[in-house]
C-alpha cells in the first residue's frame, strides 16, 4: 500500500515521517541525511508491505532517489530500495504536541511502531528523533 510519508534509515533504523502537506517531512528527512548520516528510502510517498512481522518501506519507482527541497526543486540522493521501519514520527502544529507525552504507538497492518509527535519545522526535531531512537528501537 502506498501512503503519504517520507522515510530515512538512521544508523540502521527506519524512521517514517508523516504529517500534512507542508509540515516539514522532506526538510526533516534532508536534515537527518545531512546532520546524522541518514540514508533516503523515499520522499513524499512510500510503499509499505509486511515481511516477517515487520513493516517494510520502499520507494515507488518514479520517486526512487528523489527528494523535494521546497523552493529549490527535486534533488537526487543515494537511496535504499527497501528497509524495515522502527519508528513513526508525526509532524503537527506546535499547539497539538504534548511536552511530556505518554508512550505513543502507530499501527499499520496489525504491526505497532513507537511514535512521537513533534512540531513541524522545528529546528531541533532531528535531535529529538535521535534521542527517541536511542532507547526505543533495535536495528
ZIDALIN-V74408 format. One record per pair of residues at least 12 apart in sequence whose C-alpha atoms are under 8 Angstrom apart, sorted by the first residue. I is the first residue (numbers start at 0). GAP is how many residues later the second one is. Records with the same first field share a line. If there is no record, write none. Layout:
I: GAP + GAP
//
This chain:
0: 46 + 47 + 48
1: 43 + 44 + 45 + 46
2: 42 + 43 + 44 + 45
3: 14 + 40 + 41 + 42
4: 12 + 13 + 14 + 20 + 38 + 39 + 40 + 41
5: 12 + 19 + 20 + 23 + 35 + 36 + 37 + 38 + 39 + 40
6: 22 + 33 + 34 + 35 + 36 + 39 + 50
7: 21 + 24 + 25 + 30 + 31 + 32 + 33 + 34
8: 29 + 30 + 31 + 32 + 74
9: 22 + 26 + 27 + 28 + 29
10: 26 + 27 + 128
11: 127
12: 71 + 72 + 73 + 74 + 120 + 124 + 125 + 126
13: 69 + 70 + 71 + 72 + 73
14: 70 + 71 + 72 + 73 + 74
15: 69 + 71 + 72 + 73
16: 12 + 71 + 72 + 73 + 74
17: 70 + 71 + 72 + 73
18: 71 + 72 + 73
19: 71 + 72
22: 68 + 69 + 70 + 97 + 98
23: 67 + 96 + 97
24: 19 + 66 + 95
25: 17 + 18 + 41 + 42 + 43
26: 42 + 43 + 94
27: 93 + 97 + 98
28: 14
29: 37
30: 95
31: 94
38: 39 + 40 + 41
39: 25 + 37 + 38 + 39 + 40
40: 16 + 17 + 18 + 23 + 24 + 38 + 39 + 40 + 41 + 42
41: 15 + 16 + 17 + 18 + 21 + 22 + 23 + 24 + 25 + 37
42: 16 + 20 + 23 + 24 + 25
43: 23
44: 14 + 15 + 18
45: 12 + 13 + 14
46: 12 + 13
49: 59
52: 58
53: 30 + 31 + 57
54: 29 + 30 + 53 + 56
55: 26 + 27 + 28 + 29
56: 25 + 26 + 27 + 28
57: 22 + 23 + 24 + 25
58: 22 + 23
63: 15 + 17
64: 12 + 13 + 14
84: 28
85: 27 + 28 + 51 + 52 + 53
86: 26 + 27 + 28 + 46 + 50
87: 17 + 18 + 25 + 26 + 27 + 28
88: 26 + 27 + 28 + 29 + 40
89: 25 + 26 + 27 + 28
90: 26 + 27 + 28 + 29
91: 25 + 26 + 27 + 28
92: 26 + 27
93: 24 + 25 + 26
94: 24
95: 23
96: 20 + 21 + 22
97: 19
102: 12
103: 12
113: 22
115: 16
//
